[in-house]
């Protein structure tokens, strides 16, 4: 019996020791890490839907009425400045030029005869002046006829790429009819709209001597290999959208970009006193983001937040948190609403540095 009693006592001691060990282990598990949002100036990456335009994109129109006699180029062809593109039947304008030249020759002869007579005092000086004026008028008519004849030949005003034809060979075109369009794609202008708040942040942090560089994501989700520069901001805001248009210029030496394409501008936008928190401190309910806020009694309260921007492993909080709030950093699935926990505070700068983030 004595041996049995001693054995039972030993079991009781071991059981009590095991319970205390489990209790201590449980208390260690309930110590959760908490931190606070970090407020600092930062650069966030923004994407803007954009329209890609040629730096020079013009309509080629007929300058004279007539039949389209010849087409010297093809759709999509690259043409050089001064290259002949279209020929409108010139017969009528050639005849007008010949007529004007003949009248100018007659006026020249008449002027020379009058000049000789005036030198001999046979005619009055007024008649010489009239002959001179008639000659000048005839020469002006020749110049005008030459201009009209020149208008029958339509040449490229600059180097560029032809668009599709609006007329075909033999068509009767009137003055001002559209023939095609021509695009200079050596440099591309990319337009995108920026909200007013981001515009103000951009202007207050921008150095006047520096033009920010931007990137272009093309429709195939690939980045265009050449960076662009923001060179122009339009004068007025759109009252309906609250946006203002920016224009970035991209070099296009390989001719990959064409007029009328779309894409996304990727731009770094400065934000003052942005609230930064780790993404792992958030959870989602019905597509809304929440954090657990720890109150003064170490009780958990879920709170919805609004995210202004997303960086690798980090959120920029627009609404829902203040700089002094304490939020649960880890173990979100191990706790529940209104639960009291043991906490250990970690400085937000330390938390962000351990995430290997880039945040300025």
C-alpha positions in Angstrom: 0.0 0.0 0.0 2.8 2.4 0.8 4.3 1.8 -2.6 1.0 2.4 -4.3 0.6 5.6 -2.4 4.0 6.9 -3.4 3.3 6.0 -7.0 0.0 8.0 -7.0 1.8 11.0 -5.4 4.4 10.9 -8.1 1.8 10.8 -10.9 0.0 13.8 -9.3 3.2 15.8 -9.2 4.0 14.9 -12.9 0.4 15.8 -13.9 0.6 19.2 -12.1 4.0 20.0 -13.6 2.7 19.1 -17.1 -0.3 21.4 -16.6 1.8 24.3 -15.5 4.1 23.7 -18.5 1.2 23.8 -20.9 -0.2 26.9 -19.2 3.1 28.7 -19.6 3.3 27.6 -23.2 -0.2 28.8 -23.8 0.6 32.2 -22.3 3.7 32.5 -24.5 1.5 31.8 -27.6 -0.9 34.5 -26.7 1.7 37.3 -26.9 1.0 39.0 -30.2 3.1 41.5 -32.1 1.5 44.9 -32.7 2.7 48.0 -34.5 1.5 51.4 -35.7 1.1 53.0 -39.2 4.2 54.9 -40.3 3.7 58.4 -41.6 6.3 59.6 -44.1 6.6 61.1 -47.6 6.7 58.4 -50.2 6.6 57.7 -53.9 3.9 55.5 -55.1 3.5 54.0 -58.6 0.3 55.1 -60.4 -1.1 53.8 -63.7 -3.1 56.1 -66.0 -5.0 55.1 -69.1 -3.4 56.9 -72.0 -3.9 57.7 -75.7 -0.9 57.6 -78.0 -0.7 60.3 -80.7 1.9 61.1 -83.4 3.8 64.4 -82.7 2.6 65.4 -86.2 -0.6 63.9 -87.6 -2.2 65.8 -90.5 -4.8 65.3 -93.2 -3.7 65.4 -96.8 -6.4 67.2 -98.9 -6.8 68.1 -102.5 -5.9 71.7 -103.3 -7.5 71.8 -106.7 -10.5 70.2 -108.4 -9.9 67.4 -111.0 -9.4 63.7 -111.7 -6.9 61.8 -109.6 -4.5 60.9 -112.4 -1.7 59.1 -110.5 -0.9 57.7 -107.0 2.8 57.4 -106.4 2.7 55.9 -102.9 1.0 53.1 -101.1 -0.9 52.7 -97.8 1.4 52.3 -94.8 4.4 53.4 -96.8 7.1 55.7 -95.3 7.6 58.8 -97.4 10.2 61.5 -97.3 9.6 65.2 -97.1 8.9 66.6 -100.6 8.2 63.2 -102.1 5.4 63.2 -104.8 2.3 61.4 -103.5 -0.6 62.3 -105.7 -1.1 63.9 -109.2 -4.4 65.5 -110.1 -4.9 65.9 -113.9 -3.0 69.1 -114.8 -4.2 69.7 -118.4 -6.5 72.6 -117.6 -4.0 74.3 -115.3 -1.2 73.8 -117.9 -3.4 75.6 -120.4 -4.1 78.4 -118.0 -0.4 78.8 -117.4 0.3 78.9 -121.2 -2.4 81.5 -121.6 -1.0 83.7 -118.8 2.6 83.4 -120.2 1.4 84.5 -123.7 -0.4 87.5 -122.2 2.7 88.3 -120.2 4.9 88.2 -123.4 2.4 90.5 -125.2 2.5 92.9 -122.3 6.3 92.9 -122.2 6.4 93.8 -126.0 3.9 96.5 -125.5 5.8 97.9 -122.6 9.1 98.0 -124.4 7.5 99.8 -127.4 5.9 102.3 -125.2 9.1 102.9 -123.3 10.9 103.7 -126.6 8.1 106.1 -127.6 8.2 107.8 -124.2 12.0 108.3 -124.5 11.3 110.2 -127.8 8.5 112.2 -126.1 5.9 110.6 -128.5 3.7 109.3 -125.7 2.9 110.8 -122.3 4.6 109.4 -119.2 1.1 108.2 -118.0 0.9 105.8 -120.9 4.2 104.3 -120.0 3.0 103.8 -116.4 -0.1 102.1 -117.7 2.0 99.7 -119.9 4.2 99.0 -116.9 1.2 98.2 -114.7 -0.3 96.0 -117.4 3.0 94.0 -117.6 3.1 93.6 -113.8 -0.5 92.3 -113.8 0.4 89.8 -116.6 3.4 88.5 -114.6 1.2 88.1 -111.5 -1.2 86.0 -113.6 1.7 83.8 -114.6 2.7 83.3 -111.0 -0.9 82.5 -110.0 -1.2 80.0 -112.8 2.0 78.3 -111.8 0.7 78.0 -108.2 -2.5 76.4 -109.4 -0.5 74.0 -111.6 1.7 73.2 -108.6 -1.3 72.4 -106.5 -2.0 69.4 -108.8 1.1 67.8 -107.4 0.6 66.8 -103.8 3.9 66.3 -102.0 4.7 65.1 -98.4 5.2 68.1 -96.1 7.4 66.0 -93.8 8.8 62.5 -93.3 6.1 60.2 -92.2 3.9 57.1 -92.7 0.9 57.1 -95.0 -2.5 56.0 -93.7 -5.2 54.3 -95.9 -6.5 56.1 -99.0 -9.9 57.9 -98.9 -10.0 58.0 -102.8 -9.0 55.7 -105.6 -7.2 56.3 -108.9 -9.5 58.1 -111.4 -11.7 59.6 -108.7 -13.0 63.1 -109.3 -11.9 65.1 -106.3 -13.0 68.6 -105.3 -10.9 71.2 -103.7 -10.5 70.3 -100.0 -11.4 66.6 -100.4 -9.6 64.3 -98.0 -7.1 62.0 -99.7 -5.2 60.4 -96.8 -3.4 61.2 -93.5 0.3 61.4 -92.7 1.9 60.7 -89.4 5.3 61.6 -88.1 6.1 58.8 -85.6 9.6 59.7 -84.7 8.4 61.1 -81.4 5.0 60.1 -79.9 2.9 62.2 -77.6 1.1 60.2 -74.9 -1.8 61.9 -73.1 -3.2 60.9 -69.7 -5.4 62.4 -67.1 -4.3 63.1 -63.5 -6.7 63.8 -60.6 -6.5 67.3 -59.0 -5.0 66.0 -55.7 -2.2 64.1 -57.4 -1.5 67.1 -59.7 -1.1 69.3 -56.6 1.3 66.8 -55.0 3.2 66.6 -58.2 3.6 70.4 -58.6 4.5 71.1 -55.0 7.3 68.5 -55.0 8.6 68.9 -58.6 11.8 70.7 -59.2 11.5 73.1 -62.0 14.7 72.0 -63.7 13.7 68.3 -63.7 11.2 66.6 -66.0 9.9 63.4 -64.4 10.4 60.3 -66.5 7.5 57.9 -67.0 7.1 54.4 -68.5 4.6 53.2 -71.0 2.8 49.8 -70.7 1.6 48.8 -74.1 -1.6 46.9 -74.9 0.2 43.6 -74.8 1.2 44.2 -71.2 4.8 44.8 -72.2 6.8 47.9 -71.2 7.9 50.1 -74.0 11.7 50.0 -74.0 12.3 53.8 -74.1 11.2 56.0 -71.2 9.3 59.2 -71.7 9.3 62.7 -70.2 6.4 64.7 -69.0 6.8 67.9 -70.9 3.4 69.6 -70.9 0.4 70.0 -68.6 -2.8 71.5 -70.1 -4.1 74.8 -68.8 -7.5 73.9 -67.5 -9.1 71.1 -65.4 -12.1 69.2 -66.7 -14.9 70.3 -64.5 -16.8 67.0 -65.0 -14.0 64.6 -64.0 -11.8 66.8 -61.9 -8.8 65.8 -64.0 -6.1 67.6 -65.9 -4.3 66.3 -69.0 -0.6 65.6 -68.9 1.5 65.0 -72.1 4.5 62.7 -72.1 6.9 62.5 -75.1 8.5 59.2 -76.0 11.2 58.6 -78.6 10.1 56.0 -81.2 13.3 55.2 -83.2 12.1 51.7 -84.2 8.6 52.9 -85.2 6.8 50.4 -82.9 4.3 52.9 -81.7 1.6 54.2 -84.0 -0.9 57.0 -83.9 -4.2 56.0 -82.1 -2.8 53.2 -79.9 -3.7 53.0 -76.2 -1.7 52.0 -73.2 -1.0 52.8 -69.6 1.4 55.4 -68.3 3.3 54.3 -65.2 4.3 57.3 -63.1 5.8 57.7 -59.7 3.6 60.1 -57.7 4.8 61.8 -54.5 2.5 61.5 -51.4 3.1 63.6 -48.3 2.7 62.0 -44.9 1.4 58.8 -46.3 0.3 56.2 -43.8 2.1 52.9 -44.5 1.2 49.6 -43.0 2.3 46.0 -43.9 -0.1 44.1 -46.1 0.0 41.1 -43.8 -1.7 43.2 -41.1 -4.9 43.3 -43.1 -7.7 40.8 -43.9 -10.6 40.9 -46.3 -14.3 40.5 -45.8 -16.6 40.8 -48.9 -13.9 42.7 -50.9 -13.3 45.2 -48.1 -10.1 45.5 -46.2 -9.9 45.4 -42.4 -7.3 45.6 -39.6 -7.5 44.7 -36.0 -7.0 47.8 -33.8 -5.8 47.2 -30.3 -7.3 49.6 -27.8 -5.9 50.7 -24.4 -7.2 47.6 -22.7 -5.5 45.4 -25.3 -8.9 44.4 -26.7 -9.2 43.8 -30.5 -11.6 45.8 -32.6 -11.8 45.2 -36.3 -11.8 48.4 -38.4 -12.4 48.9 -42.1 -9.7 50.8 -44.0 -9.5 52.4 -47.5 -6.3 51.8 -49.4 -4.9 54.6 -51.5 -2.1 52.7 -53.2 -0.4 49.4 -53.1 3.3 48.7 -53.0 5.1 45.4 -52.7 4.1 44.0 -49.2 2.7 47.4 -48.1 -0.5 49.4 -48.3 -0.8 53.2 -48.3 -3.9 53.9 -46.2 -6.2 56.7 -47.3 -8.9 56.4 -44.6 -9.6 54.4 -41.4 -6.4 54.7 -39.4 -4.4 57.4 -37.6 -0.7 57.5 -37.0 -1.0 56.6 -33.3 -3.3 53.6 -33.7 -1.9 50.2 -32.7 -2.7 47.4 -35.1 -2.2 43.6 -34.9 0.7 42.6 -37.0 0.6 38.8 -36.9 -1.7 36.0 -35.9 -4.9 37.5 -37.4 -6.4 34.0 -37.8 -5.7 33.1 -34.2 -7.8 35.8 -32.7 -11.4 37.1 -32.9 -13.4 40.3 -32.4 -13.4 41.7 -28.8 -10.7 39.3 -27.6 -8.2 40.6 -25.0 -4.6 39.6 -25.9 -1.1 40.1 -24.6 0.9 42.3 -26.9 4.4 43.2 -27.7 4.9 46.5 -29.6 7.3 46.7 -32.6 8.4 50.0 -34.0 6.9 50.6 -37.4 10.2 51.5 -39.0 11.6 48.2 -37.8 8.6 46.3 -39.2 9.0 48.0 -42.7 12.7 47.5 -42.8 12.3 43.7 -42.2 9.9 43.5 -45.2 12.7 44.5 -47.6 10.5 47.2 -49.0 11.3 50.2 -51.1 9.5 53.2 -49.6 10.8 56.7 -49.7 
